[in-house]
């Protein structure tokens, strides 16, 4: 049996997701859920100082097919939200990191969520 607190906690979580989705729909760039999730994973890798490689993203089953992942990577690069880089002299593995534009966007989403929490 679930308590009222856990029910309201889940509803609170759903409200935050709704807020994030609404915020995303008003952004100057349009990303579907898969592209947004990809951006979030890249940003988390950057935040944790564990850059994620393109090939690493294509191995995540929940991200979809390799073609979809690569298409979304290209989209994010074209929109200026991520950039590719190499570590050391290894030119065989491309890593991805968010740009300042992406970090600013994700920060604004976080600020909106904090405002929702304060209400």
Protein Blocks (a to p, Z undefined) as FASTA:
>chain_A
ZZfklmmmmmmmmmmmmmmmmmmmmpmbdcdfklmmmmmmmmmmmmnopacdfklmmmmm
knopfklmmmmmmmmmmnopaccddehjblkbccddddfklmmmmmmmmmmmmmmmmZZ
